[in-house]
């Protein structure tokens, strides 16, 4: 089968097309013929070598979620899975390929009215957005700021906060054009990347969901209201400065909270239930799966170049 391999860490040119033996499903696994693979910010971090300490090495095939048709099952898996359209989590390994073998516990049947492309656009992003807001103890009537709102994760957070009756949903983004698109998805105020915006935007926020992190993170801690909570759900901007925690301590009397959140800590049954609800909501037209563009599998390097350049609104999807 054809797959995309990280030949060497660094620039997108390190992603190369290779031929590999097709995987064979182990006991408890299913084999998918991949129809769509999502391109995520985690994929770009792995490609750069930023997650090498977590075991990722050159030769790795990236890709954390796929959708397609089950073509074979391993021992212990019901044969009724064969021929079903499904979404699947691959554990950040093996998604950029024509076929993928995944544990059946990480597979979810797709509703008939949800495409493979839409499924990988919101499958993982929706779970992180939902439980990221829950981790922040978001409640109706609160003011929410989504930092880095133009990617699939930020877009889902905007939609879920709006659906959750937030008093305000502010976003940071790179252009007025993107801001208008985010308004159509539920944003009420549009700020620039520094968090500056119109006078009518809230001066502070009860909840900040941060997809970016990076060196500017301390400035956003300053934007929390008393008892405010900032939760980092991504780090596309890199690591924050070493002393950023002093911002929280400097505002001791405001009772601020800072946390990091990973979907890896969510119980599988809970994640599955949320993902099923989101897929059904997309089918009903209640949630939007925003796709930036669809590229062939051998366009993976181009997809990563666009991600690195900050050109993407929504998600890029690869189709083998």
Buried (B, 14 or more C-beta within 10 A) or exposed (E): BBBBBBBBBEEBEBBBEEEBEBBEBEEBBBBBBBBBBBBBBBBBBBBBBBBBEEEBEEEBBBBBBBBBBBBBBBEEBEEEBBEBBBBBBBBBBBBBBBBBBBBBEBBBEBBEEBBBBBBBBBBBBBBBBBBBBBBBBBEEEBBBBBBBBBBBBBBBBBBBBBEBEBEBBBBBBBBEEBBEBBBEBBBBBBBEBEBEBEEEBBEBBBBBBBBBBBEBBBEBBEBBBEEBBBBBBBBBBEEBEEEBEEBBEEBEEBEBBBEBBEBEEBEEEEBBEBBBBBBBBBBEEEBBBBBBBBBEBBBBBBBBBBBBEBEBBBBBBBBB
